[in-house]
């Protein structure tokens, strides 16, 4: 599984020290735990490759190959978030059957559910039926992935000690992002080359086969990890466990943030790749390079964000990154077919800010949730954000054509009216970022303390550089 929670993704099989030397022996993971975390990191590399071969870029490629409309493309992009509707049943299954068992089974099936895509070019069906089948396959994989991610997150909450979560997931994210970046660039170049040879269908089908094969390897890697919390509980959880998050003031504040933030992000979230490939005529390779640049910066910044989460708490990191991400859609408005430099700036800022946002978003529910109710906290917070994202994404896909038909004084240059959708997304992000400041996390520092420490660290580095050159 991956962080993003997405469950969006990250992990490789490189041995590394989980904690720096100053930590005492008691804070270090046991040998068995270390082995499990290394297998988890290796499994993440596979998850990144699966995501590159069958994720947003590949699904957008399928949608364009099948002549999908902007609304259908937005729906395909929103499926992973719309699938969050099954979070509560997923939490009950996790709490009843056990974290490890549910995670391994559902993640394995979700990655094999992509196999029908390999047969798309050979099926005797029209484009309309093919698009419906694409939605069905992507939707099934997304639903199973949500169930698996709920169990996996609760499993990781037991496997990774609380005081090491930021550092472990920061390093894990950085290491695994490298593999995902390389895979994504390769997929982009493959799709562009296939399009020039009029072989997009065959290339997309081959990517589906690779995704399923690598998915089988990730299942074996997950099976090598243990669950320190034990197996399934003796009895199904009571109904009160499901209601606990909505009664918890700290969880309610995070739920409110998730609702508003994900609605603002989702409004345009499924349209950026389409805008870059179709309206800006940049091609899949440029889209992959944009993703690669963002991923490289994310890889570089994630360890620092992880240390910040451990030292200052997840809340100040979440708020900082929310404000940083808020204005990024404005850069897309400034771009044009002959003016792609704003997209490059977006890649740099997005890589840094979204890296911290992903780590903080993953760590915060684990910090707020009591151990027994953790699957329900994870479920309800993810469901709130996912449903808001999916509804907003569907709305953005329907809104764009209407804006394109608006008078010229109210619409931008895009033939699909996407710039105004991007503007609305930026305004909503900025407004909702203030909600992150209302979240209460026990032991967390203030936003000012985080910024003061960051300025101090930058000043110390500058002084060290001056001294080094003077010497």
N, C-alpha and C positions, 0 to 999 in steps of 0.2 A: 504494500500500500504506500501512499505518498501523503505528504503534508498537504497539502492543500485542501488542503482540505478541501478540499477539494476533492472532493478529496483530491487536491491537485498534487503532488509527487516529489520524492527525493530519497536517494541512498547509495556506495560501492564496496567491494570486498577487500578493502585495504586495511591492514591492521593499524590501529592508532590508539594512543593513550586517551582514555575517556576523560580524565581529569588531570589538571596540571599538578606539578609536584607538591605545592604547598598544602594540598588537601591531605587530611590524615588518612590512615589506613582504613578507618571505619567508613569513610565516605566513598571508598573505591568499590566498584562493582565486584562481585565474586567472579571466579573464573568461568563458571557456567553462564552467568549473566553476560560476561564479556563476549563469550562465543555467540550467544544469542543476538547480541547487539551487532556483532560483525556480520552475522548472517542476515540480519534485518537490513543492514546497510547494503549488502550485496543484492538482496532482493529488490532494493530500491533502484538499483541500476537497471534491473530488468523491467521494473515498473515504468521507468523513464523511456525505455526503448519501446515498450508497448504503447505508451502515450504518444510517442513520436509517430509510430506506424499506424495508429488507429485513433488518435486524439483529434483535437480541434482542426489541425491543418488537413489531415486526411479526410475528415468528415466534410470539411468545407470543399475539398477537392471532389469528393463524391457528389456533393450537392450541386456544384458548378457543372460537373460532368453530366448530371441528370437534369440540367436546366431548371434548377429550383429557383423560386422567387426569393426576394429579400426576407419576406416573412417566414418562409420555410427554412431558410438558412439560419435566421435568428432562433427558430424553434429547435433546430438541431443543436445549436450552440447552447441553448438553455436546458437541454435534456438532463445533464448532470445535476443541475440545480433543481429542476422540477421533480426529479427523483427523490429529493429530500423529503417529500411527502410521506415516504415510508419509514422515516426515522423512528417514530414512536414504536411501530411494530418491530422494527429492527432492534431497538433497545430492549424490548421485552424478550425477543428471541435470544439476544446476547446474554441478558441476565439469567435466563432460564437454562439455556443449553451450554453456556460457557464461552468466554471470549475467544480463546484460541481455536476451538473447534469450529465456531461459526465463521471466524475470519478466514481460516484456511479454505473451508468448503465454498463459501460464497465468492471469495476473490478468485478462486480457481475457475468456477463456472462462469463468472463475469468476463474473464479474459478469453475463454473458449467460445463464448456467445458471439464473438465477432467473426467466427469462421464462415457463416453464410455470405459475408461480403466477398469472399474469394470466388464465389460462383456467380456474382452479379453479371459479369460480361457474357456469360453463357446461358443465362435464363431467357426463355422466349416470352418476355413481358415488356410492356410499353414503359415509357419514362415515368408516367404517373404511378403505376403499380410499383415500379422500382423505387421511387421516392418514398412511397408508403412502407415498403419493406425496409428501406434504410432507416426510417424513423423507428420501426418496430425493433430492429436489431440493436440500434444505438440506445433505444429506451430500455430494452431488457438488460443490456450490459450495464447501463447507468444505475438501474434499480438494484441489481445484485451488488454492484460496487458500493452503493450507499450502505447496504446491510453489512457488507464486509468491512467498510471503513469504520462504522460504528463499533464493531467488535474489535477491530485492530487498534483504534484509538484507546479504548478502555484497556486493552491488553498492554499497550505501550505505557499507559499510566501506571501499571504495576511493574513493568519490566525496567523502566528508566527511573532511577531515584530522583526525587523532586529537586534536589539541589544541583543535579547535573543536567536537567532537561534542556535548559537553554543552550548550554555548550554542546551537548550531544546532538541535538537536532540542528543547531547551527552548523556544526561541522558536517553532519550527515547531509544536510541540504546543499552545502557548498560542494562536497565531493561528488554527490550524485548529479547535481546540475550540470557538471562538465559532460557527463555521458549523455544526458538528455540533450544538451546543446549540440554535440557532435551528431547525434542521431537525427535531430531536427533539421540541421543543415543538409545532411545527406538525403533526407526525405524530400526537402524542398527542391534540391537539384534534380532528384529523380523525377519528380512530378513535372518540373519545367521541361526537362528533356523528353519525357513521355508525351507532353502536350505538343511539342514541335514535331514529334513522329506520329501524332494522332494515335497514340497508344495509352491514353490516360487510364482507360478501364483496366487494361492488363497490369499496369503499374500499381494501381490501387488494390487490385486483387492480390498481387504478390505481397504488398505491405500487410494485408490482412492475414496472410499465411504466416509471415514472420512474426506478427503480433501474437498469434496463437501459440507458435512454437516457443517463443520467449516466455509467454505466460505460463506454459507448462513448467519451465525451469524455475520461475519465481515461486510456484506452488511447492516444489521440492525444497527450496530455500526456506520458505515459511515453516515447513514441517520440521526443520532442524532447530527451531527456536522453542524455548520452554515458557511456561506460564508460571511465574513465581507465586501467583495468587491462588493456584490450585484449579480444579475443574469447575463444573457447574455447581451452583448452590443447591442446598438440600430441598428447597421449596421455591416455587415461582414467586417473584417479588410482589408485594402488595400494591394495590392501586395508589396508595399514598406516596409510594416512591416515584410514580409518574407525575404526581402533582407537586412534588417538592420544589422543582426549579421555579415554577411560577409563583410560589410563595416566598421564595428567597429574594430579598431586595437586590442583592448583588447580581444574581442571575437575571432578574427582571431588567436591570439596567443594561446588561449585556445583550439580552434579547431585543430591547428597543434599538440599540445600536445596530445589531445585525439586520433588523428589519429595514431601517431607513438606509443604512449604508449599502446593503446588497441591492435594494431597489434602485438606488442611484447608479451603482456600477452596472447592474444588469440592463439598464435602459439602453446602453450602447455596447455592452460587453460582447455580444455575439456578432457585431457588425464591423469591428475594426479590421479583421483579416479580409473580409469581403471588400471593404472600402479600399484597402491597400492594393489588393489584387485587381479589382474590377475598375473602380473609379480613378485611382491613381495610376493604374496600368503598370504596377511595379513588378509583378510576377511572384511566383512562389519562392524563388531563391531570395529575393529581397525580404519577403515575409519571414523566411527562415533565418536570414542574417539579423533581422530585427530581434527575433526571438533569441538568437544566439548571443547577441550583444547584451540583451537584458539578462540572460541566464549567466553570462560571464560575470557581470557586475553583481548579480545576486550571489554567485558562488564566492566572490571576493568579500562581500559585505556580511554574509550570513554568520560566520563565526563571531564577528564583532557584535552583531545584533543578539546572538545567543548569549554572549557574556553580559550584555546590557540587560537582558531579561532576567538572568540569574542575579545580577547585582541590584537592579532598580525595580524589578517587577515587570510583568507583561503589560499592565495598563499604560504606563507612560510611553512605552515603545509603540503600542498600538495607536495611541493618540498622535504621536509624532509622525508616524508613517501615514496615518490617515490624512493629515493636513498636507503632507508631501505629495500624496497621490492625487489629491483633489483637483489640481489644475492641469493634469496631464492631457485630458481630452481637448483642451484648447490648442495644444500643439498640433493635433490632427486637423483642426479647423484651419490652421495656418499653412498646412501642406498643400501641394498641388502636384500634378504630373511632372512638372519641370522643377519642383521645389520640394525635395524630400528631406532636406536637413532637419526640419522640425521632428520628423519621425526618428532620426538618429538621436536627437536630444531626448525624446520620449523614451527610447530604449535604455539610455544611460540612467535617467532618473527613475524609471520604472523598475529597473533591475535592483537598484539600491533600496528603494522604498518598499516595493512589494516583498522583497526578501524579509525585511524586518516585520512587515505586516503579517506575513504567513506564519512566522515563528511565534509571534505574540498571539495571533488568533488561535493557534494550536495549543499554546501553553495556558492561556487564560481560563478556558473551561476546566482544565485539569486542576488548576490552582483553586478555583471556586467550588468545585464539586466534592462532597463527601464521598468516600470510597465506594460505599454500597450503591449509591444513587448515580455514580459517575456515568453509566451508559445513558441514563435518562437526561442528565444535564447535556451531555454531548449531543444526544438526539434532538432535544428541543431547540437548542441554540443553532445547530446545523439546519434543522427544518425551518426555523424562522427565516434564516438568511436565504436558504435555498428556494423557498416558495416566493419570497419577495423578489429574488433575482429572476426566477422563471417568469413570473407575471410581468415584471418590468421589461424583460427581454422580449416577450411576446408583444407587449405594448409598443416597444420601440420598433419592432419589425412592421407592425401595422401603421405606426405613426409616420414612419419615413416616407412611404408613398403619398400619404396625404399632404405632407409638407412639400413634396416635390411638385404637387399640383397647385400649391399656394402662389399668390402673386409674387413676382420677382423681388419686390422690396422686402419680403419677409423670408426669403429663401436664399440659400447660398448656391455655390456653383455646382454642387453635386447633383447629378440627374436623379438621384434617389432621395434627396433632401436629408442626407445623413448629418450634415454639419450642425443643424439645429438640435438634432438628437444628442450630439456630442456636447453641445453647450448646456442643454438641460442636465445631462449627466454630471458635468463639472460643477454646476451650481448645487445640485443635490448632494454631491460628495462633500463639498465644503461645508454645507449646512449640517449634514449629519456627522461630520468629524467632531463637532463639539459634544456630541453625545458620548463619545469615548471618555471625555473628561469626567463624566458623572458615574463611571463604573468604580465600584469600591473593591479593592483587592487588598487583603490583609498583608501587611508588611511591605507594600509597594511604596516607592519613593514618589516625589512629586515630579511633574513634567519639568519644572524649573531645575530640579537637581540633576536630571538627566542631561538637559541642555548645558548646564554649567560644567558638568564633568566632560561633556563632549568638547566644549570650547577649551577647557583646560588641557585636554589631551592633544588637541590640535596645536595649541600654543607651545606645549612641551616638545612636540615633534619639530615645530618650526625652529625653536631655540637650539635643539640638538643638531638640526641641519646646519644652522649658522655656525655653531661651534665646530662642527666637523669640517666645513669648508674653510673656516678661519685657521684651523690647525694644519 
